[in-house]
Amino acid sequence: MMTSRDHNSNPALLSLDAAASAARSGFACMFSSSDEYETALIAQRRAQGRYGLQKGRGPLIAFIAACTAIVATVAVYFAKS
């Protein structure tokens, strides 16, 4: 067992000190705000293709037009009756 407190003589202690320094530096954040983090995260996910192409408003407009046509047809039917 080693009784000396000299860190330079024990490679295991040097390795432990290096690991502790690396662990402490891992807590540093490269983003200055959460907005920057979210922007970078979304950009990375888009580059990976996680977000598909956005659908246009075509299906919504078609649905509204169909509903309007149905309501108009029913109104005309009851107006003639």
C-alpha positions as CSV (number, residue, x, y, z in Angstrom):
1,M,0.0,0.0,0.0
2,M,1.3,3.4,-0.9
3,T,1.7,5.9,2.0
4,S,3.0,8.8,0.0
5,R,0.7,11.6,-1.1
6,D,2.8,12.4,-4.2
7,H,0.4,12.3,-7.2
8,N,3.2,12.3,-9.7
9,S,4.5,8.9,-8.6
10,N,1.2,7.0,-9.1
11,P,-0.1,6.6,-12.7
12,A,-3.5,5.5,-11.4
13,L,-4.0,8.8,-9.5
14,L,-2.9,10.7,-12.6
15,S,-5.5,8.8,-14.6
16,L,-8.1,9.5,-12.0
17,D,-7.3,13.2,-12.0
18,A,-7.5,13.3,-15.8
19,A,-10.9,11.6,-15.7
20,A,-12.2,14.0,-13.1
21,S,-11.1,17.0,-15.1
22,A,-12.8,15.6,-18.2
23,A,-16.0,14.9,-16.3
24,R,-16.0,18.5,-14.9
25,S,-15.6,19.9,-18.4
26,G,-18.5,17.9,-19.7
27,F,-20.9,20.1,-17.8
28,A,-20.2,23.1,-19.9
29,C,-22.9,24.0,-22.3
30,M,-22.1,25.3,-25.7
31,F,-25.5,27.2,-26.0
32,S,-26.0,30.5,-24.2
33,S,-29.8,30.1,-24.0
34,S,-32.5,27.5,-24.4
35,D,-33.6,29.2,-27.6
36,E,-30.3,28.5,-29.2
37,Y,-30.4,24.9,-28.1
38,E,-34.0,24.4,-29.5
39,T,-33.0,26.0,-32.8
40,A,-30.0,23.8,-33.1
41,L,-32.0,20.7,-32.1
42,I,-34.7,21.4,-34.7
43,A,-32.1,22.1,-37.4
44,Q,-30.3,18.8,-36.6
45,R,-33.6,16.8,-36.7
46,R,-34.6,18.4,-40.0
47,A,-31.2,17.4,-41.4
48,Q,-31.8,13.9,-40.3
49,G,-35.2,13.9,-42.0
50,R,-37.3,13.4,-38.9
51,Y,-39.7,16.1,-39.8
52,G,-41.6,15.2,-43.0
53,L,-42.7,17.6,-45.6
54,Q,-45.5,19.8,-44.4
55,K,-48.9,19.2,-46.0
56,G,-50.3,22.1,-47.9
57,R,-53.6,23.6,-47.1
58,G,-55.2,21.8,-50.1
59,P,-57.0,19.1,-48.2
60,L,-58.4,21.6,-45.7
61,I,-59.7,23.9,-48.4
62,A,-61.2,20.9,-50.2
63,F,-63.0,19.8,-47.0
64,I,-64.4,23.3,-46.4
65,A,-65.5,23.6,-50.0
66,A,-67.3,20.2,-49.8
67,C,-69.0,21.1,-46.6
68,T,-70.1,24.4,-48.1
69,A,-71.5,22.7,-51.2
70,I,-73.4,20.2,-49.0
71,V,-74.9,23.0,-46.9
72,A,-75.8,25.0,-50.1
73,T,-77.4,21.9,-51.7
74,V,-79.5,21.2,-48.6
75,A,-80.6,24.9,-48.4
76,V,-81.6,24.9,-52.1
77,Y,-83.5,21.6,-51.6
78,F,-85.5,23.0,-48.7
79,A,-86.1,26.4,-50.3
80,K,-87.8,24.7,-53.3
81,S,-90.0,22.4,-51.1
